[in-house]
Amino acid sequence: MDFNFLFSLVLFMLISILLLLSLKTIMATKLQAKNAHENFVKLYKQLVESRLKQEQSVEKNAFLERYNKSLLNTLFEITKELLLTKKSILEEFYN
């Protein structure tokens, strides 16, 4: 065998291996990019749902806070009326 032929054969094999490894790397990169995009879409949907749930929770909390204040005001009004009634009953009883 000629040295030049042997060198050409080894060089061809190395270039072929390099091309195969390059193709494998390109395919793996495309697959990872596809998986990353799918994960991004899924996480973005979760983000949108979480923001919606957060807004609903904030609205519920605001409603419950207003309702609680309303109940407390009503309770104070009832207590005030009861105290005034008790005061008038006691005034009549002692006068």
Residue pairs with C-beta under 8 A, 6 or more apart in sequence:
none
